[in-house]
Amino acid sequence: MVKTTEDQGSVGGFRVLGALLPYLPSLMLRLGGSFLRLKRDAKKAGRTFQKELLRQGIDEGTAAELTEIYLVF
């Protein structure tokens, strides 16, 4: 049986996936940790942003709205 180039291409794709499979759990943990760190830093920045808005004299409702807009990404 002769393999066509389509069959060879699909087998090559599975080989790459099989080679990367052992690294996926550690990669997922690192990406998850980075995401949580990003969210923590964004929350801290939002608190600082809102505190500065209030210090500058903006009322609480407007400061909360602006902070919510600031944190959406």
PyMOL commands that set and color helices and strands:
alter all, ss='L'
color gray80, all
select helices_A, chain A and resi 5-55+60-71
alter helices_A, ss='H'
color red, helices_A
deselect
rebuild
show_as cartoon
